[in-house]
Amino acid sequence: MQPKSGMAFRRLLVVRTDRLGDVVLSLPVISALRRTFPGAHVAVLVHPSVVELVEDHPDLDAVLIDGGECSWMEWMRLVRKLRKERFDAALLLHPTLRLAAALAAARIRIRVGTGYRFYSFLFNRRVFEHRKRSIKHEAEYNLSLARILGADISRVVFRLNIAGSARKTVDAFLRERLKRRSRPLVVLHPGSRKSALDWPIDAFTRLADKLVREAHASIVVSGGPQERDMAERMAAAISTKAISAAGRFNLKELRALFQRADLFISNSTGPLHLARAAGTEVIGLYPPLRPASHRRWGPYGRNDSVLVPDLPECRRCRGRRCPEWNCMRRISVDAVFALSIQKLAGKKKSSSGSSIPDSESRTARGKSIG
């Protein structure tokens, strides 16, 4: 059901309470709503772990936090919070019964969500798309919901502010540890928190050695706090000592690090989308698995930045029962290196790193967080 042409909204809510990459791929929805409804109050509801990603977004007025607690008391607290905000419309980008029921109980007038869940009756504007088919990108699936409100989705824009304080922290870290900043800076992110099949750590290590020897690159290994030991072991195993940045930076500093890089290489994981949104050249390593398909989860607009094993697509991974296990080893170090050289050759940057376009790094709107 489509809204009438020219429908105006005073208060809009975007709900995306899952992981980092999912929230990054939801950012174009926020900008589309701002373009279409410039005078509206636009808020987002996110998990506490990603607040730093959105709290300085230039198109947001407020950030609401939901930890996903399942108790009745916490659910009622969320309903009261939403009811107090008096939203005209809400878009539930990643549906759960708990959140769909909360939007309805909060008496939000227009509630947009999928038409393919058993609780879809809780939405009064529905989109009938099966995301599991992975026939288009996650960012485009998200924008399909915004279109129901009449939003202008003609442009897919990822807007990020990178604070000067975060840049200073990252620059100090690199100055202290890098002997020659004139070299290309390559960030390797070998973990994925099991969001997909991973390219093996030993392959990342051999790639790093090759980049150091033949491309004269400086290597930084990134990762979350839980990946710190793995990243430090990998950095130490690289023939010319690499730097581990795993667990050292918050989200604001992490995107500053990625922006400083000449190239970012990783498995299918949230930081890949963060690096792409920061304007950095990326390479993503993806399995031939439909739920993790690069068509849906690849770096947006960069099909030339993806490598996949040359195998038929699987509907689900059989793990060690599969005769091709682990198929990610079919992506050769030489193939990733060749693409890396191509990406580095195409970059014309100063030794201090790249910068995101001015149009995407404006001062954030004043906003509330709660």
TORBA-643882 format. One record per residue (C-alpha): residue in three letters; chain; y, z, x. Coordinates in Angstrom, 1 decimal. Last residue first. Example, Ala and Ser with C-alpha at 12.3 -4.5 7.8 and 13.67 -1.06 7.14 Angstrom:
residu->SER | chaine->A | py->-1.1 | pz->7.1 | px->13.7
residu->ALA | chaine->A | py->-4.5 | pz->7.8 | px->12.3
END
This chain:
residu->GLY | chaine->A | py->7.9 | pz->25.1 | px->18.7
residu->ILE | chaine->A | py->10.0 | pz->22.8 | px->20.7
residu->SER | chaine->A | py->13.5 | pz->21.8 | px->19.6
residu->LYS | chaine->A | py->15.3 | pz->18.7 | px->20.8
residu->GLY | chaine->A | py->18.5 | pz->17.3 | px->22.4
residu->ARG | chaine->A | py->17.9 | pz->13.6 | px->23.0
residu->ALA | chaine->A | py->16.6 | pz->12.6 | px->26.3
residu->THR | chaine->A | py->18.7 | pz->10.8 | px->28.9
residu->ARG | chaine->A | py->17.7 | pz->7.2 | px->29.5
residu->SER | chaine->A | py->14.7 | pz->6.1 | px->31.4
residu->GLU | chaine->A | py->13.4 | pz->3.0 | px->29.7
residu->SER | chaine->A | py->16.5 | pz->0.9 | px->29.7
residu->ASP | chaine->A | py->17.0 | pz->1.8 | px->33.3
residu->PRO | chaine->A | py->13.8 | pz->0.1 | px->34.4
residu->ILE | chaine->A | py->11.4 | pz->2.4 | px->36.2
residu->SER | chaine->A | py->11.9 | pz->2.6 | px->39.9
residu->SER | chaine->A | py->9.7 | pz->1.7 | px->42.8
residu->GLY | chaine->A | py->9.1 | pz->3.4 | px->46.1
residu->SER | chaine->A | py->11.2 | pz->4.7 | px->49.0
residu->SER | chaine->A | py->10.0 | pz->1.9 | px->51.3
residu->SER | chaine->A | py->11.8 | pz->-0.6 | px->49.2
residu->LYS | chaine->A | py->9.9 | pz->-2.7 | px->46.8
residu->LYS | chaine->A | py->8.7 | pz->-6.3 | px->46.4
residu->LYS | chaine->A | py->5.3 | pz->-6.0 | px->44.9
residu->GLY | chaine->A | py->3.2 | pz->-9.1 | px->44.5
residu->ALA | chaine->A | py->1.5 | pz->-8.7 | px->47.8
residu->LEU | chaine->A | py->0.4 | pz->-5.2 | px->46.8
residu->LYS | chaine->A | py->-1.2 | pz->-6.5 | px->43.6
residu->GLN | chaine->A | py->-3.1 | pz->-9.3 | px->45.4
residu->ILE | chaine->A | py->-4.2 | pz->-6.9 | px->48.1
residu->SER | chaine->A | py->-5.5 | pz->-4.5 | px->45.5
residu->LEU | chaine->A | py->-7.4 | pz->-7.3 | px->43.7
residu->ALA | chaine->A | py->-9.1 | pz->-8.2 | px->47.0
residu->PHE | chaine->A | py->-9.9 | pz->-4.5 | px->47.6
residu->VAL | chaine->A | py->-11.4 | pz->-4.0 | px->44.2
residu->ALA | chaine->A | py->-13.6 | pz->-7.0 | px->44.6
residu->ASP | chaine->A | py->-14.6 | pz->-6.0 | px->48.2
residu->VAL | chaine->A | py->-15.5 | pz->-2.5 | px->47.0
residu->SER | chaine->A | py->-17.9 | pz->-4.1 | px->44.6
residu->ILE | chaine->A | py->-18.0 | pz->-3.5 | px->40.9
residu->ARG | chaine->A | py->-21.8 | pz->-3.5 | px->40.3
residu->ARG | chaine->A | py->-21.8 | pz->0.2 | px->41.2
residu->MET | chaine->A | py->-20.4 | pz->0.7 | px->37.7
residu->CYS | chaine->A | py->-23.8 | pz->-0.2 | px->36.3
residu->ASN | chaine->A | py->-25.2 | pz->3.3 | px->37.2
residu->TRP | chaine->A | py->-27.8 | pz->2.7 | px->35.9
residu->GLU | chaine->A | py->-28.8 | pz->-1.0 | px->35.3
residu->PRO | chaine->A | py->-32.4 | pz->-0.2 | px->34.2
residu->CYS | chaine->A | py->-30.9 | pz->2.2 | px->31.5
residu->ARG | chaine->A | py->-32.9 | pz->5.4 | px->31.0
residu->ARG | chaine->A | py->-30.5 | pz->7.1 | px->33.4
residu->GLY | chaine->A | py->-27.7 | pz->6.9 | px->30.9
residu->ARG | chaine->A | py->-28.4 | pz->5.1 | px->27.7
residu->CYS | chaine->A | py->-24.8 | pz->4.2 | px->27.2
residu->ARG | chaine->A | py->-23.8 | pz->3.0 | px->23.7
residu->ARG | chaine->A | py->-22.9 | pz->-0.2 | px->22.1
residu->CYS | chaine->A | py->-23.5 | pz->-2.1 | px->25.4
residu->GLU | chaine->A | py->-21.5 | pz->-5.2 | px->26.5
residu->PRO | chaine->A | py->-23.4 | pz->-7.7 | px->28.5
residu->LEU | chaine->A | py->-23.1 | pz->-7.3 | px->32.3
residu->ASP | chaine->A | py->-20.7 | pz->-8.4 | px->35.0
residu->PRO | chaine->A | py->-19.4 | pz->-5.0 | px->35.8
residu->VAL | chaine->A | py->-15.7 | pz->-4.6 | px->34.6
residu->LEU | chaine->A | py->-12.5 | pz->-4.9 | px->36.7
residu->VAL | chaine->A | py->-9.1 | pz->-4.6 | px->35.0
residu->SER | chaine->A | py->-5.6 | pz->-5.4 | px->36.2
residu->ASP | chaine->A | py->-5.3 | pz->-9.0 | px->35.0
residu->ASN | chaine->A | py->-5.8 | pz->-7.7 | px->31.5
residu->ARG | chaine->A | py->-2.5 | pz->-6.0 | px->31.9
residu->GLY | chaine->A | py->-0.7 | pz->-5.8 | px->28.6
residu->TYR | chaine->A | py->-1.6 | pz->-2.2 | px->28.1
residu->PRO | chaine->A | py->-3.7 | pz->-0.7 | px->30.8
residu->GLY | chaine->A | py->-7.3 | pz->-0.8 | px->29.3
residu->TRP | chaine->A | py->-8.4 | pz->1.4 | px->26.5
residu->ARG | chaine->A | py->-9.0 | pz->-1.0 | px->23.5
residu->ARG | chaine->A | py->-9.9 | pz->-4.2 | px->25.2
residu->HIS | chaine->A | py->-10.9 | pz->-2.2 | px->28.3
residu->SER | chaine->A | py->-13.9 | pz->-1.0 | px->26.2
residu->ALA | chaine->A | py->-14.8 | pz->2.7 | px->26.3
residu->PRO | chaine->A | py->-16.5 | pz->2.8 | px->22.9
residu->ARG | chaine->A | py->-17.8 | pz->-0.8 | px->23.6
residu->LEU | chaine->A | py->-19.4 | pz->-0.1 | px->27.0
residu->PRO | chaine->A | py->-19.2 | pz->-2.7 | px->29.8
residu->PRO | chaine->A | py->-17.8 | pz->0.1 | px->32.0
residu->TYR | chaine->A | py->-14.2 | pz->0.0 | px->33.2
residu->LEU | chaine->A | py->-12.3 | pz->0.2 | px->36.5
residu->GLY | chaine->A | py->-8.5 | pz->0.1 | px->36.1
residu->ILE | chaine->A | py->-6.1 | pz->-1.3 | px->38.6
residu->VAL | chaine->A | py->-2.4 | pz->-0.4 | px->38.4
residu->GLU | chaine->A | py->1.0 | pz->-1.6 | px->39.4
residu->THR | chaine->A | py->3.5 | pz->1.1 | px->38.5
residu->GLY | chaine->A | py->6.1 | pz->1.0 | px->35.7
residu->ALA | chaine->A | py->5.9 | pz->4.6 | px->34.7
residu->ALA | chaine->A | py->4.0 | pz->3.6 | px->31.5
residu->ARG | chaine->A | py->1.3 | pz->2.0 | px->33.7
residu->ALA | chaine->A | py->1.0 | pz->5.3 | px->35.7
residu->LEU | chaine->A | py->0.7 | pz->7.3 | px->32.6
residu->HIS | chaine->A | py->-1.9 | pz->4.9 | px->31.2
residu->LEU | chaine->A | py->-4.0 | pz->5.3 | px->34.4
residu->PRO | chaine->A | py->-3.4 | pz->9.1 | px->34.2
residu->GLY | chaine->A | py->-5.3 | pz->9.2 | px->30.9
residu->THR | chaine->A | py->-8.6 | pz->7.9 | px->32.2
residu->SER | chaine->A | py->-10.7 | pz->4.8 | px->32.6
residu->ASN | chaine->A | py->-11.5 | pz->4.8 | px->36.3
residu->SER | chaine->A | py->-8.6 | pz->4.7 | px->38.8
residu->ILE | chaine->A | py->-6.4 | pz->2.7 | px->41.1
residu->PHE | chaine->A | py->-2.6 | pz->3.2 | px->41.3
residu->LEU | chaine->A | py->-0.5 | pz->0.8 | px->43.5
residu->ASP | chaine->A | py->2.9 | pz->0.9 | px->45.1
residu->ALA | chaine->A | py->3.3 | pz->4.6 | px->44.3
residu->ARG | chaine->A | py->6.6 | pz->6.3 | px->43.8
residu->GLN | chaine->A | py->6.2 | pz->5.9 | px->40.0
residu->PHE | chaine->A | py->2.8 | pz->7.6 | px->40.2
residu->LEU | chaine->A | py->4.3 | pz->10.6 | px->42.0
residu->ALA | chaine->A | py->7.1 | pz->10.9 | px->39.5
residu->ARG | chaine->A | py->4.5 | pz->10.7 | px->36.7
residu->LEU | chaine->A | py->2.7 | pz->13.6 | px->38.3
residu->GLU | chaine->A | py->5.8 | pz->15.6 | px->38.7
residu->LYS | chaine->A | py->6.5 | pz->15.6 | px->35.0
residu->LEU | chaine->A | py->2.8 | pz->16.2 | px->34.2
residu->ASN | chaine->A | py->2.6 | pz->19.2 | px->36.5
residu->PHE | chaine->A | py->1.7 | pz->18.7 | px->40.2
residu->ARG | chaine->A | py->-0.6 | pz->20.3 | px->42.7
residu->GLY | chaine->A | py->-3.9 | pz->20.1 | px->40.9
residu->ALA | chaine->A | py->-5.1 | pz->17.1 | px->42.9
residu->ALA | chaine->A | py->-2.5 | pz->15.9 | px->45.4
residu->SER | chaine->A | py->-5.0 | pz->15.3 | px->48.2
residu->ILE | chaine->A | py->-3.6 | pz->13.4 | px->51.2
residu->ALA | chaine->A | py->-5.6 | pz->11.0 | px->53.3
residu->LYS | chaine->A | py->-6.8 | pz->11.4 | px->56.9
residu->THR | chaine->A | py->-7.7 | pz->8.1 | px->58.5
residu->SER | chaine->A | py->-11.5 | pz->7.9 | px->58.3
residu->ILE | chaine->A | py->-11.5 | pz->9.0 | px->54.6
residu->ALA | chaine->A | py->-14.0 | pz->11.9 | px->54.2
residu->ALA | chaine->A | py->-11.2 | pz->14.5 | px->54.2
residu->ALA | chaine->A | py->-9.5 | pz->12.9 | px->51.2
residu->MET | chaine->A | py->-12.9 | pz->12.7 | px->49.4
residu->ARG | chaine->A | py->-13.6 | pz->16.4 | px->50.0
residu->GLU | chaine->A | py->-10.0 | pz->17.3 | px->48.9
residu->ALA | chaine->A | py->-10.4 | pz->15.2 | px->45.7
residu->MET | chaine->A | py->-13.7 | pz->16.8 | px->44.8
residu->ASP | chaine->A | py->-12.4 | pz->20.3 | px->45.4
residu->ARG | chaine->A | py->-9.3 | pz->19.6 | px->43.3
residu->GLU | chaine->A | py->-11.0 | pz->18.1 | px->40.3
residu->GLN | chaine->A | py->-10.6 | pz->21.1 | px->38.0
residu->PRO | chaine->A | py->-6.9 | pz->21.3 | px->38.8
residu->GLY | chaine->A | py->-6.4 | pz->17.6 | px->37.8
residu->GLY | chaine->A | py->-6.7 | pz->14.6 | px->40.0
residu->SER | chaine->A | py->-4.9 | pz->12.6 | px->42.7
residu->VAL | chaine->A | py->-5.9 | pz->11.2 | px->46.0
residu->VAL | chaine->A | py->-3.0 | pz->9.9 | px->48.1
residu->ILE | chaine->A | py->-3.6 | pz->7.1 | px->50.6
residu->SER | chaine->A | py->-1.2 | pz->5.5 | px->53.0
residu->ALA | chaine->A | py->-1.8 | pz->1.8 | px->53.4
residu->HIS | chaine->A | py->-2.2 | pz->-0.3 | px->56.5
residu->ALA | chaine->A | py->-3.7 | pz->-3.1 | px->54.4
residu->GLU | chaine->A | py->-6.7 | pz->-3.8 | px->56.7
residu->ARG | chaine->A | py->-7.6 | pz->-0.4 | px->58.1
residu->VAL | chaine->A | py->-6.0 | pz->2.0 | px->55.5
residu->LEU | chaine->A | py->-7.0 | pz->-0.1 | px->52.5
residu->LYS | chaine->A | py->-10.6 | pz->-0.5 | px->53.9
residu->ASP | chaine->A | py->-10.9 | pz->3.2 | px->54.4
residu->ALA | chaine->A | py->-9.6 | pz->3.9 | px->50.9
residu->LEU | chaine->A | py->-12.1 | pz->1.4 | px->49.4
residu->ARG | chaine->A | py->-15.0 | pz->3.1 | px->51.3
residu->THR | chaine->A | py->-13.9 | pz->6.4 | px->49.8
residu->PHE | chaine->A | py->-13.5 | pz->5.0 | px->46.3
residu->ALA | chaine->A | py->-17.0 | pz->3.6 | px->46.6
residu->ASP | chaine->A | py->-18.4 | pz->6.9 | px->47.8
residu->ILE | chaine->A | py->-16.8 | pz->8.6 | px->44.7
residu->PRO | chaine->A | py->-18.8 | pz->6.3 | px->42.4
residu->TRP | chaine->A | py->-17.0 | pz->4.2 | px->39.7
residu->ASP | chaine->A | py->-17.1 | pz->6.4 | px->36.7
residu->LEU | chaine->A | py->-18.6 | pz->5.9 | px->33.2
residu->ALA | chaine->A | py->-16.2 | pz->6.9 | px->30.6
residu->SER | chaine->A | py->-14.2 | pz->9.9 | px->29.3
residu->LYS | chaine->A | py->-16.2 | pz->12.1 | px->31.7
residu->ARG | chaine->A | py->-13.2 | pz->14.1 | px->33.0
residu->SER | chaine->A | py->-12.1 | pz->10.8 | px->34.5
residu->GLY | chaine->A | py->-12.1 | pz->11.4 | px->38.2
residu->PRO | chaine->A | py->-11.5 | pz->9.0 | px->41.1
residu->HIS | chaine->A | py->-7.7 | pz->8.8 | px->40.9
residu->LEU | chaine->A | py->-6.6 | pz->6.8 | px->44.0
residu->VAL | chaine->A | py->-2.8 | pz->6.5 | px->44.7
residu->VAL | chaine->A | py->-1.8 | pz->3.8 | px->47.1
residu->LEU | chaine->A | py->1.5 | pz->4.0 | px->49.1
residu->PRO | chaine->A | py->2.3 | pz->0.8 | px->51.1
residu->ARG | chaine->A | py->3.4 | pz->1.8 | px->54.6
residu->SER | chaine->A | py->7.1 | pz->2.3 | px->55.4
residu->ARG | chaine->A | py->6.6 | pz->6.0 | px->54.6
residu->ARG | chaine->A | py->5.1 | pz->6.6 | px->58.0
residu->LYS | chaine->A | py->4.0 | pz->10.1 | px->58.9
residu->LEU | chaine->A | py->3.2 | pz->11.1 | px->55.4
residu->ARG | chaine->A | py->2.6 | pz->14.8 | px->54.7
residu->GLU | chaine->A | py->6.0 | pz->16.5 | px->54.7
residu->ARG | chaine->A | py->7.8 | pz->13.5 | px->53.4
residu->LEU | chaine->A | py->5.3 | pz->13.0 | px->50.6
residu->PHE | chaine->A | py->5.6 | pz->16.6 | px->49.3
residu->ALA | chaine->A | py->9.4 | pz->16.5 | px->49.6
residu->ASP | chaine->A | py->9.5 | pz->13.3 | px->47.7
residu->VAL | chaine->A | py->7.3 | pz->14.7 | px->45.0
residu->THR | chaine->A | py->9.4 | pz->17.8 | px->44.5
residu->LYS | chaine->A | py->12.6 | pz->15.8 | px->44.6
residu->ARG | chaine->A | py->11.3 | pz->13.3 | px->42.0
residu->ALA | chaine->A | py->10.4 | pz->16.2 | px->39.7
residu->SER | chaine->A | py->13.9 | pz->17.7 | px->40.0
residu->GLY | chaine->A | py->15.4 | pz->14.3 | px->39.2
residu->ALA | chaine->A | py->13.5 | pz->14.1 | px->35.9
residu->ILE | chaine->A | py->11.4 | pz->11.1 | px->35.1
residu->ASN | chaine->A | py->12.1 | pz->10.1 | px->31.5
residu->LEU | chaine->A | py->9.5 | pz->7.9 | px->29.9
residu->ARG | chaine->A | py->9.7 | pz->5.2 | px->27.3
residu->PHE | chaine->A | py->6.6 | pz->3.0 | px->26.6
residu->VAL | chaine->A | py->7.7 | pz->0.1 | px->24.5
residu->VAL | chaine->A | py->5.6 | pz->-2.3 | px->22.4
residu->ARG | chaine->A | py->8.0 | pz->-4.6 | px->20.7
residu->SER | chaine->A | py->7.6 | pz->-6.3 | px->17.3
residu->ILE | chaine->A | py->6.6 | pz->-3.0 | px->15.7
residu->ASP | chaine->A | py->9.7 | pz->-2.6 | px->13.5
residu->ALA | chaine->A | py->8.7 | pz->0.2 | px->11.2
residu->GLY | chaine->A | py->8.2 | pz->-0.5 | px->7.5
residu->LEU | chaine->A | py->6.4 | pz->2.8 | px->6.9
residu->ILE | chaine->A | py->3.0 | pz->1.0 | px->6.8
residu->ARG | chaine->A | py->4.0 | pz->-0.6 | px->10.1
residu->ALA | chaine->A | py->3.8 | pz->2.8 | px->11.8
residu->LEU | chaine->A | py->0.1 | pz->2.9 | px->11.0
residu->SER | chaine->A | py->-0.5 | pz->-0.5 | px->12.6
residu->LEU | chaine->A | py->1.4 | pz->0.8 | px->15.6
residu->ASN | chaine->A | py->-1.4 | pz->3.2 | px->16.4
residu->TYR | chaine->A | py->-4.0 | pz->0.4 | px->16.3
residu->GLU | chaine->A | py->-1.7 | pz->-1.6 | px->18.6
residu->ALA | chaine->A | py->-1.5 | pz->1.2 | px->21.2
residu->GLU | chaine->A | py->-5.3 | pz->1.5 | px->21.0
residu->HIS | chaine->A | py->-5.6 | pz->-2.2 | px->22.0
residu->LYS | chaine->A | py->-7.5 | pz->-4.7 | px->19.9
residu->ILE | chaine->A | py->-11.1 | pz->-5.6 | px->18.9
residu->SER | chaine->A | py->-12.4 | pz->-2.2 | px->19.9
residu->ARG | chaine->A | py->-15.0 | pz->-2.1 | px->17.1
residu->LYS | chaine->A | py->-14.7 | pz->1.7 | px->17.1
residu->ARG | chaine->A | py->-11.1 | pz->1.3 | px->15.8
residu->HIS | chaine->A | py->-12.4 | pz->0.3 | px->12.4
residu->GLU | chaine->A | py->-9.2 | pz->-0.8 | px->10.6
residu->PHE | chaine->A | py->-8.3 | pz->-0.1 | px->6.9
residu->VAL | chaine->A | py->-4.9 | pz->1.5 | px->7.0
residu->ARG | chaine->A | py->-4.1 | pz->4.0 | px->4.3
residu->ARG | chaine->A | py->-0.9 | pz->5.3 | px->2.6
residu->ASN | chaine->A | py->-1.6 | pz->8.2 | px->0.2
residu->PHE | chaine->A | py->-3.7 | pz->10.1 | px->2.7
residu->LEU | chaine->A | py->-5.9 | pz->13.1 | px->1.5
residu->PHE | chaine->A | py->-8.2 | pz->10.5 | px->-0.1
residu->SER | chaine->A | py->-9.1 | pz->9.6 | px->3.5
residu->TYR | chaine->A | py->-11.4 | pz->12.7 | px->3.6
residu->PHE | chaine->A | py->-14.6 | pz->10.7 | px->3.8
residu->ARG | chaine->A | py->-13.0 | pz->8.6 | px->6.6
residu->TYR | chaine->A | py->-12.4 | pz->4.9 | px->6.5
residu->GLY | chaine->A | py->-8.9 | pz->4.5 | px->5.1
residu->THR | chaine->A | py->-7.2 | pz->5.7 | px->8.2
residu->GLY | chaine->A | py->-3.9 | pz->7.6 | px->8.0
residu->VAL | chaine->A | py->-0.4 | pz->7.7 | px->6.6
residu->ARG | chaine->A | py->0.9 | pz->10.7 | px->4.6
residu->ILE | chaine->A | py->4.0 | pz->10.1 | px->2.5
residu->ARG | chaine->A | py->5.4 | pz->13.1 | px->0.5
residu->ILE | chaine->A | py->4.5 | pz->15.9 | px->2.9
residu->ARG | chaine->A | py->3.3 | pz->18.7 | px->0.7
residu->ALA | chaine->A | py->2.3 | pz->21.0 | px->3.6
residu->ALA | chaine->A | py->-1.1 | pz->21.2 | px->2.0
residu->ALA | chaine->A | py->-1.5 | pz->17.4 | px->2.3
residu->LEU | chaine->A | py->-0.4 | pz->17.5 | px->6.0
residu->ALA | chaine->A | py->-2.7 | pz->20.4 | px->6.7
residu->ALA | chaine->A | py->-5.7 | pz->18.7 | px->5.0
residu->ALA | chaine->A | py->-5.3 | pz->15.7 | px->7.2
residu->LEU | chaine->A | py->-5.0 | pz->17.9 | px->10.2
residu->ARG | chaine->A | py->-8.2 | pz->19.8 | px->9.6
residu->LEU | chaine->A | py->-10.2 | pz->16.8 | px->8.4
residu->THR | chaine->A | py->-9.4 | pz->15.1 | px->11.7
residu->PRO | chaine->A | py->-7.5 | pz->11.8 | px->12.2
residu->HIS | chaine->A | py->-6.0 | pz->10.6 | px->15.5
residu->LEU | chaine->A | py->-2.8 | pz->8.7 | px->14.6
residu->LEU | chaine->A | py->-1.9 | pz->10.9 | px->11.7
residu->LEU | chaine->A | py->1.5 | pz->9.5 | px->10.6
residu->ALA | chaine->A | py->3.8 | pz->11.8 | px->8.6
residu->ALA | chaine->A | py->6.5 | pz->11.1 | px->6.0
residu->ASP | chaine->A | py->9.4 | pz->12.9 | px->4.3
residu->PHE | chaine->A | py->9.1 | pz->16.0 | px->6.5
residu->ARG | chaine->A | py->10.3 | pz->19.3 | px->5.2
residu->GLU | chaine->A | py->10.2 | pz->21.2 | px->8.5
residu->LYS | chaine->A | py->9.2 | pz->24.5 | px->6.8
residu->ARG | chaine->A | py->6.2 | pz->22.8 | px->5.2
residu->LEU | chaine->A | py->5.0 | pz->21.8 | px->8.7
residu->LYS | chaine->A | py->5.2 | pz->25.3 | px->10.1
residu->ARG | chaine->A | py->3.7 | pz->26.8 | px->7.0
residu->VAL | chaine->A | py->0.7 | pz->24.4 | px->7.2
residu->LEU | chaine->A | py->0.3 | pz->25.2 | px->10.9
residu->ARG | chaine->A | py->0.2 | pz->29.0 | px->10.2
residu->MET | chaine->A | py->-2.3 | pz->28.3 | px->7.4
residu->TRP | chaine->A | py->-4.5 | pz->26.6 | px->9.9
residu->GLU | chaine->A | py->-4.2 | pz->29.5 | px->12.3
residu->MET | chaine->A | py->-5.2 | pz->32.0 | px->9.7
residu->TRP | chaine->A | py->-8.1 | pz->29.9 | px->8.5
residu->SER | chaine->A | py->-9.5 | pz->29.7 | px->12.0
residu->CYS | chaine->A | py->-10.2 | pz->26.4 | px->13.6
residu->GLU | chaine->A | py->-7.6 | pz->26.5 | px->16.4
residu->GLY | chaine->A | py->-6.4 | pz->23.0 | px->17.3
residu->GLY | chaine->A | py->-3.7 | pz->24.1 | px->19.7
residu->ASP | chaine->A | py->-0.8 | pz->22.8 | px->17.7
residu->ILE | chaine->A | py->2.7 | pz->22.3 | px->19.1
residu->LEU | chaine->A | py->5.7 | pz->20.8 | px->17.5
residu->VAL | chaine->A | py->8.2 | pz->18.7 | px->19.6
residu->ALA | chaine->A | py->11.6 | pz->17.9 | px->18.1
residu->ASP | chaine->A | py->14.3 | pz->15.2 | px->18.2
residu->LEU | chaine->A | py->12.4 | pz->12.4 | px->19.9
residu->ASP | chaine->A | py->13.5 | pz->9.0 | px->21.1
residu->PRO | chaine->A | py->14.5 | pz->10.0 | px->24.6
residu->HIS | chaine->A | py->11.2 | pz->11.7 | px->25.4
residu->ASP | chaine->A | py->12.0 | pz->14.9 | px->27.3
residu->GLU | chaine->A | py->9.4 | pz->17.2 | px->25.6
residu->VAL | chaine->A | py->6.9 | pz->14.4 | px->25.4
residu->LEU | chaine->A | py->4.8 | pz->14.5 | px->28.6
residu->GLU | chaine->A | py->5.5 | pz->18.1 | px->29.3
residu->VAL | chaine->A | py->4.0 | pz->19.0 | px->25.9
residu->VAL | chaine->A | py->0.7 | pz->17.5 | px->26.9
residu->SER | chaine->A | py->-1.5 | pz->20.6 | px->27.3
residu->PRO | chaine->A | py->0.0 | pz->22.3 | px->24.3
residu->HIS | chaine->A | py->-1.6 | pz->19.8 | px->21.9
residu->VAL | chaine->A | py->0.8 | pz->17.5 | px->20.0
residu->LEU | chaine->A | py->2.9 | pz->17.3 | px->16.8
residu->VAL | chaine->A | py->5.8 | pz->14.8 | px->17.2
residu->ALA | chaine->A | py->9.2 | pz->14.8 | px->15.6
residu->VAL | chaine->A | py->11.7 | pz->12.2 | px->14.5
residu->HIS | chaine->A | py->14.9 | pz->13.2 | px->12.6
residu->ALA | chaine->A | py->16.2 | pz->9.9 | px->11.1
residu->GLY | chaine->A | py->19.4 | pz->8.2 | px->11.9
residu->PRO | chaine->A | py->18.0 | pz->5.4 | px->14.0
residu->PHE | chaine->A | py->15.3 | pz->4.5 | px->11.4
residu->THR | chaine->A | py->13.8 | pz->1.2 | px->12.6
residu->ARG | chaine->A | py->14.5 | pz->1.6 | px->16.3
residu->ARG | chaine->A | py->13.6 | pz->5.3 | px->16.3
residu->LEU | chaine->A | py->10.3 | pz->4.6 | px->14.4
residu->ALA | chaine->A | py->9.3 | pz->1.9 | px->16.9
residu->SER | chaine->A | py->10.2 | pz->4.3 | px->19.8
residu->ILE | chaine->A | py->7.9 | pz->7.0 | px->18.4
residu->VAL | chaine->A | py->5.1 | pz->4.5 | px->17.7
residu->PRO | chaine->A | py->5.4 | pz->3.1 | px->21.3
residu->LEU | chaine->A | py->4.6 | pz->6.6 | px->22.6
residu->SER | chaine->A | py->1.1 | pz->6.7 | px->21.0
residu->LEU | chaine->A | py->-0.6 | pz->5.2 | px->24.0
residu->VAL | chaine->A | py->0.7 | pz->8.0 | px->26.2
residu->VAL | chaine->A | py->-0.7 | pz->10.5 | px->23.6
residu->ASP | chaine->A | py->-4.2 | pz->9.0 | px->23.8
residu->GLY | chaine->A | py->-4.0 | pz->9.0 | px->27.6
residu->LEU | chaine->A | py->-3.1 | pz->12.7 | px->27.8
residu->ARG | chaine->A | py->-5.7 | pz->14.0 | px->25.3
residu->ASP | chaine->A | py->-5.8 | pz->14.9 | px->21.6
residu->THR | chaine->A | py->-3.2 | pz->16.2 | px->19.2
residu->ARG | chaine->A | py->-1.4 | pz->13.1 | px->18.0
residu->VAL | chaine->A | py->0.7 | pz->13.6 | px->14.9
residu->VAL | chaine->A | py->3.9 | pz->11.6 | px->14.4
residu->LEU | chaine->A | py->6.4 | pz->13.3 | px->12.0
residu->LEU | chaine->A | py->9.4 | pz->11.7 | px->10.3
residu->ARG | chaine->A | py->12.5 | pz->13.3 | px->8.6
residu->ARG | chaine->A | py->15.3 | pz->11.4 | px->6.9
residu->PHE | chaine->A | py->13.4 | pz->8.3 | px->5.9
residu->ALA | chaine->A | py->14.8 | pz->5.1 | px->4.5
residu->MET | chaine->A | py->12.9 | pz->2.4 | px->2.6
residu->GLY | chaine->A | py->14.5 | pz->-1.0 | px->3.3
residu->SER | chaine->A | py->11.7 | pz->-3.0 | px->1.9
residu->LYS | chaine->A | py->9.5 | pz->-1.0 | px->-0.5
residu->PRO | chaine->A | py->6.6 | pz->0.7 | px->1.1
residu->GLN | chaine->A | py->3.3 | pz->-1.1 | px->1.6
residu->MET | chaine->A | py->0.0 | pz->0.0 | px->0.0
END
